[in-house]
Amino acid sequence: MAGEHHNHGITDARDHLRAHSDLVLPSVDPRSTPGYDGDKESGAADLIAGLAELSEFQERLFAAGQKGAQDSVLLVLQAMDSAGKGGIVRHVVGGVDPQGVELAAFKAPTEEELAHDFLWRVQKRVPRPGFIGVFDRSHYEDVLIGRVRELAEPDELERRYGAIVDFERRLVAQGTRVVKVMLHMSYEEQGERLMERLERPDKHWKFNSADVDERAIWPAYQYAYQEAIQRTSTDEAPWFVVPADRKWYARLAVQAILIETLEDIDPQWPRAEFDVEEQMARLRATM
Amino acid sequence: MAGEHHNHGITDARDHLRAHSDLVLPSVDPRSTPGYDGDKESGAADLIAGLAELSEFQERLFAAGQKGAQDSVLLVLQAMDSAGKGGIVRHVVGGVDPQGVELAAFKAPTEEELAHDFLWRVQKRVPRPGFIGVFDRSHYEDVLIGRVRELAEPDELERRYGAIVDFERRLVAQGTRVVKVMLHMSYEEQGERLMERLERPDKHWKFNSADVDERAIWPAYQYAYQEAIQRTSTDEAPWFVVPADRKWYARLAVQAILIETLEDIDPQWPRAEFDVEEQMARLRATM
């Protein structure tokens, strides 16, 4: 059960987790639980409590969007393999009405996608008004694997940082709150999670031998993340670095970030666009 | 709590609810609970119990689909306004991993959609292998409102019945289980639900004065549903008429239909496509 001191989950999660242009990624402890003094058990209870709150906000957001409000939320999830993106989608986003969620999972780009600018496929999947959009991987892959695997020249990477900031600024100006989360897992924890996938036959389908190859260049990825976050964390579209070695904490933290973002929007039930009494009378005549 | 007699939810739900070419819709009591002798309380408990089962099947289906299996499920939901389609999506489909669900809500067709054959927009939204697709309204609107509001000539309606049967047969041949559900609500119950929307300011956004207009021609819709179901309920793509005056029953019934459908597929965890020992050794070398 939730104790008295943390029955509201994490307070001011965004302040605790916000990453700025001076981020030093190794200074964030992947096992830490910023802003939360509860344990796994209380964390699970607080997650369930928060779900009701998130659900109500989501429904209001959707309702307002159906009646002309322009607000939406875009949650961008980035992380190394096995850091828990899927668990966030399942246990945080999965708690709200699927009718109000637009989920986009970006894989390696197709030939058609590669023929276009890197933002082309992403722009098509931004959430409509009233929706919570989730990017499971995103345009950030193009400055992460793009950099680490030298798929792009340094000049092109520079251009992309700028293009990303501009793109997200335009999104925000149109009414989309852009919230970017890096799930920050330790090298040791990833080793254990990948080993678990190998030990359990029902997890074999999630294992990819390329994950071990990428692991061999872990520091290059960490550096690419740090650089990408430094270059693209703006007041309009902030990055949050969420310690993710404890899955329960990461879920609670992303839930809290979403709830705080929706609190800012404060979506309201739309007023009736019809005369309620008149419609009641019409309806009564049919009963 | 679930009692001893119904702790597995509805047994053989599909047999109880299957509609054939001789369907007489008024013979189905919207308040009945075919195949279930529990009450609202046990129904809610059984729904939660079934969720775990449905979730596991869905994950297996998804995993198999990632590794080449062609199976998928398409749930088509049709009903009069306020019958509870949204609740099915929220409480039945919403219980499984959103990463394995493709939800398509079909509204009044756009100009572009109207310029194409009525199946054009629908074909684009069929589920990929491994996914559970849900159509919230569907191509059936084109033989329901299409018929009632005389948006199509009788010849064209005839053509559409045939085109639907052919289209669904092709889908099934490609590996998609097509499951069609009509939520069958009484006229009286709809009156109460629409009145509730008018009485609650947080429900006003769901109310549409056109719902009262459609209500005035309720029998025409019932007849159009009966005809559509008679003409398109095939062994490959059966219709189920689910009594829906009790929301808890309708949810339990649709969940049971989905579980039985997935039991037929019996998706298996894919075998590893790599040498497990070899990958373990590689991974260990990085730890």
Interface residues (C-beta under 8 A of the other chain):
Chain A: A63 Q66 K67 G86 V89 R90 V93 G94 D97 P98 Q99 V101 L103 A105 D136 E188 G191 L194 M195 L198 E199 P201 D202 H204 W205 K206 F207 S209 V212 R215 A216 W269 P270 R271 A272 F274 V276 Q279 M280 R282 L283 R284 T286 M287
Chain B: A63 Q66 K67 G86 V89 R90 V93 G94 D97 P98 Q99 V101 L103 A105 D136 E188 G191 L194 M195 L198 P201 D202 H204 W205 K206 F207 S209 V212 R215 A216 W269 P270 R271 A272 F274 V276 Q279 M280 R282 L283 R284 T286 M287
